[in-house]
Amino acid sequence: MTGALLVVGDVVTDVVARHRTPLAPGTDTSAEIRTLPGGAGANVACWAARGGGTEVRLLGCVGADSAAWHERELSAAGVRPLLVVDPEARTGTVISLVDGGASAERTFLTDSGASLRLSADDWSASLLDGVGRLHLSGYLFFAERTRTLVGAALSSARARGVPVSVDPASAGFLTELGVERFLALAEGVDLLLPSEDEARLLTGQPDPADAAAKLSHLFPAVVVKRGGRGALVGRAGEVRDRVPAVSAVRARDSTGAGDAFTGALLAALLAGASLVDAAAEGCRAGARAVARVGARPPSPMEPGSPAPP
């Protein structure tokens, strides 16, 4: 498959706090805190562009408060930013509390801000010119305004025969939206990329393999991301392949690991890889992501990169 990757999704500012001791209510907990560019859609785009073999474009919405910084960071990562600047809302912010222990597990506090203010008015079928694959961040499904954009983008992609992938993005927000509503909105998507928790929630199946098989009755292809346990590839109602994880990785921060997986997988598909080989690329990218702090791959701007406003 040829053509560019168009990612539509969230661009946010991440505040990552790594704490090595349990959070202490009512007093101080020592932590390493960094402010970094993030957002599931933006992270996917940056990991897809890593290596320079794929043209990647990103449609997202930011506030004027940090639009220039986010545009510079995306451009430095090899992504062509197509940013809508909202004059009223501030750029979304996510506080990521990361356990500094062996698991590097994280908990998010999310202020979506401008990231969920995209609408169908920001979409044009011409955005698909030269595009070989469209990827939609699941966060777009969780607000009425961005759902109008999802509908317009899916309609345009179907008309042009452009395959579409979706990452459900958040088990918490999926619960609020409702499983049946999400599945109805995602009808026509070619590739679903849920985490284990999201796959269980979408199917009611406690076993991730059963969940992957059930989802593959609804979508032509499903890849369930399992973190340190690799990935499952489902097609036509069964798990066709089990992709192993990369072993012996010292995890520092799991923020964005699923985005890294998705971005690398999509770039590999555009380069002509099979879905199984693309999932293996995703596992390798996920391993690289957890070994560093922050949700993006290393950027040329990283040494001495200016702080956001």
C-alpha positions in Angstrom: 0.0 0.0 0.0 1.3 3.5 -0.8 0.3 7.0 0.2 0.5 9.0 3.3 -0.9 8.3 6.8 -3.4 10.8 8.0 -4.0 10.7 11.8 -6.9 12.6 13.2 -6.8 13.0 17.0 -5.8 14.8 20.1 -2.8 17.0 20.7 -2.2 17.7 24.4 0.5 18.8 26.9 1.6 16.0 29.2 2.8 16.6 32.7 4.5 13.4 33.7 5.2 12.8 37.3 7.3 9.7 38.2 7.1 8.9 41.9 9.1 6.0 43.5 7.0 5.9 46.7 3.3 5.6 47.1 1.3 8.8 46.9 1.1 10.3 50.4 -2.4 11.9 51.0 -2.2 15.3 52.7 1.5 15.9 52.3 4.4 15.8 49.8 5.5 12.9 47.6 8.9 13.3 45.9 8.6 13.0 42.1 10.5 13.7 38.9 8.2 16.0 36.9 8.5 16.9 33.2 6.3 18.8 30.8 6.2 17.2 27.4 4.2 17.2 24.2 1.6 14.4 24.0 -1.9 13.3 23.0 -2.8 9.9 21.7 -3.3 11.0 18.1 -0.1 13.1 18.1 1.9 10.3 19.6 0.7 7.8 17.0 1.7 10.2 14.3 5.2 10.8 15.7 5.9 7.1 16.1 4.6 6.4 12.6 7.0 9.1 11.2 10.0 7.7 13.1 12.6 6.6 10.6 11.3 8.9 7.9 9.9 6.2 5.6 6.3 7.3 5.9 4.7 10.6 5.1 2.5 11.4 8.2 0.0 14.2 8.6 -1.9 15.1 11.7 -5.2 16.9 12.1 -5.8 18.1 15.6 -6.9 21.1 17.7 -4.9 23.1 20.1 -5.3 26.4 22.0 -3.4 29.5 21.1 -1.5 29.2 24.4 0.9 26.5 23.1 0.1 26.1 19.4 3.5 27.2 18.2 5.3 24.9 20.5 3.2 21.9 19.5 3.7 22.7 15.8 7.5 22.9 16.3 7.6 19.6 18.1 5.5 17.8 15.6 7.5 19.1 12.6 10.7 18.1 14.3 9.4 14.6 14.7 8.8 14.5 10.9 5.0 15.0 11.1 3.2 17.5 8.9 0.9 19.3 11.4 -2.5 20.4 10.3 -3.5 22.1 13.5 -6.7 24.0 14.1 -6.2 26.8 16.7 -9.2 27.4 18.9 -9.3 31.0 20.1 -11.3 30.2 23.2 -10.1 26.9 24.7 -6.7 26.2 26.1 -4.7 23.2 24.8 -5.6 20.0 26.5 -3.5 18.8 29.4 -3.0 15.4 30.9 -1.3 14.7 34.2 0.3 11.3 34.1 1.2 9.8 37.5 3.8 7.1 36.8 4.8 4.5 39.4 8.6 4.6 39.3 8.8 1.0 40.2 9.2 -2.0 37.9 5.7 -1.8 36.4 6.0 1.9 35.4 2.2 1.8 35.4 0.5 5.2 34.9 -2.8 6.9 36.0 -4.1 9.8 33.9 -5.9 13.0 35.0 -7.3 14.5 31.8 -8.4 18.0 30.8 -9.3 17.5 27.1 -9.4 21.3 26.5 -9.2 22.2 22.8 -8.5 18.6 21.7 -12.2 17.7 21.6 -13.3 20.9 19.8 -12.7 19.6 16.3 -15.9 19.2 14.3 -17.2 18.3 10.9 -16.6 21.9 9.9 -12.8 21.2 10.2 -13.0 18.3 7.8 -12.7 18.3 4.1 -12.5 15.3 1.7 -9.4 16.9 0.2 -7.6 16.0 3.4 -7.5 12.5 2.0 -5.6 13.6 -1.2 -2.6 11.3 -1.4 -3.5 9.4 1.7 -3.2 5.6 1.9 -4.6 5.1 5.3 -6.7 7.1 7.8 -6.3 6.6 11.6 -8.8 8.0 14.1 -8.0 8.4 17.8 -10.7 6.9 20.0 -10.9 10.1 22.0 -12.8 11.6 19.1 -15.7 9.3 19.9 -16.2 10.7 23.3 -17.6 14.2 22.7 -20.6 15.1 20.5 -18.7 17.8 18.6 -15.8 15.5 17.6 -18.3 12.6 16.7 -19.5 14.8 13.9 -16.0 14.8 12.5 -15.7 11.0 12.9 -18.9 10.6 10.8 -17.6 13.0 8.1 -14.2 11.4 7.9 -15.5 7.8 7.8 -17.9 8.8 5.0 -15.1 10.4 3.0 -12.8 7.4 3.5 -15.4 4.9 2.4 -16.2 7.0 -0.7 -12.5 7.0 -1.7 -11.7 3.4 -0.6 -9.2 4.5 2.1 -8.8 2.0 4.9 -9.5 3.3 8.4 -8.1 2.2 11.7 -9.3 3.2 15.2 -7.7 2.9 18.6 -10.5 2.9 21.3 -8.1 4.9 23.5 -9.7 4.7 27.0 -11.6 2.0 28.9 -12.9 4.7 31.3 -14.3 6.9 28.6 -15.7 3.9 26.7 -17.6 3.0 29.8 -19.1 6.5 29.9 -20.0 6.4 26.2 -21.4 2.9 26.2 -20.1 -0.1 24.3 -23.0 -0.4 21.9 -22.8 3.3 20.9 -19.1 3.0 20.3 -19.4 -0.1 18.1 -22.2 1.6 16.1 -20.0 4.7 15.6 -17.1 2.6 14.5 -19.1 0.6 11.9 -17.1 0.4 8.7 -13.7 0.6 10.3 -11.2 -1.8 8.8 -8.8 -2.3 11.7 -9.5 -2.0 15.4 -6.6 -1.7 17.8 -7.8 -2.0 21.4 -5.8 -2.7 24.5 -6.6 -5.8 26.5 -8.9 -3.9 28.9 -10.7 -2.2 26.0 -11.2 -5.5 24.2 -12.7 -7.1 27.3 -15.0 -4.1 27.9 -16.1 -4.1 24.2 -17.0 -7.8 24.3 -17.7 -8.9 27.9 -15.1 -11.6 27.4 -12.6 -11.9 30.2 -10.1 -13.8 28.1 -8.3 -11.5 25.7 -8.1 -14.2 23.0 -11.9 -14.7 23.2 -12.3 -10.9 23.1 -10.1 -10.6 20.0 -12.0 -13.4 18.2 -15.4 -11.9 19.0 -14.3 -8.4 17.8 -13.0 -9.9 14.6 -16.6 -10.9 13.7 -17.4 -7.1 13.8 -14.2 -5.7 12.1 -12.2 -7.2 9.3 -9.0 -7.1 11.4 -8.4 -6.7 15.1 -5.1 -6.4 16.9 -5.3 -6.5 20.7 -2.3 -4.8 22.4 -1.2 -6.7 25.5 1.8 -4.7 26.6 4.5 -7.0 28.0 2.6 -10.0 26.7 2.7 -9.0 23.0 -0.3 -8.8 20.8 -3.1 -10.9 19.4 -4.2 -10.8 15.7 -7.8 -11.7 15.0 -9.6 -12.2 11.7 -12.8 -13.8 10.7 -13.8 -14.8 14.2 -10.6 -16.4 15.4 -7.1 -15.5 16.7 -4.9 -16.1 13.8 -1.6 -15.1 15.3 0.0 -14.4 18.7 2.8 -11.9 18.4 5.4 -12.1 21.3 6.6 -9.0 23.1 10.2 -7.8 23.2 11.8 -9.4 26.3 14.2 -7.9 28.8 13.0 -4.3 28.7 13.5 -2.1 31.7 10.3 0.0 31.9 10.6 3.6 33.0 7.3 5.0 31.8 4.4 3.2 30.1 2.8 6.5 28.9 2.2 6.3 25.2 3.4 2.7 24.8 0.1 1.7 23.0 0.4 4.8 20.8 4.0 3.8 19.8 2.7 0.3 19.0 -0.1 1.7 16.8 2.1 4.2 15.0 4.8 1.7 14.1 2.2 -0.9 13.0 0.5 1.6 10.7 3.8 2.7 9.2 4.7 -0.9 8.5 1.3 -1.6 6.9 1.8 1.4 4.6 5.3 0.0 3.7 3.7 -3.3 2.6 4.2 -5.5 5.7 1.7 -8.1 6.6 -0.5 -7.4 9.6 1.5 -10.0 11.7 4.8 -8.4 10.8 3.4 -5.0 11.4 2.2 -6.0 14.9 5.8 -7.2 15.6 7.0 -3.8 14.6 4.4 -2.4 17.0 5.8 -4.5 19.8 9.3 -3.3 19.2 8.2 0.3 19.2 6.2 -0.3 22.4 9.3 -1.6 24.1 11.3 1.4 23.0 8.6 3.7 24.4 8.5 2.2 27.9 12.2 2.5 28.2 12.1 6.3 28.1 10.1 9.0 29.9 7.3 10.6 27.8 5.0 9.3 25.1 7.0 10.4 22.0 10.1 8.9 20.3 13.4 10.9 20.7 13.2 14.2 18.8 16.0 16.2 17.3 14.8 19.0 19.4 15.0 17.1 22.6 18.5 18.3 23.8 17.8 21.8 25.1 14.3 21.9 23.7 12.5 25.0 24.9 9.8 24.5 27.5 6.2 25.2 26.5 4.7 28.6 27.3 
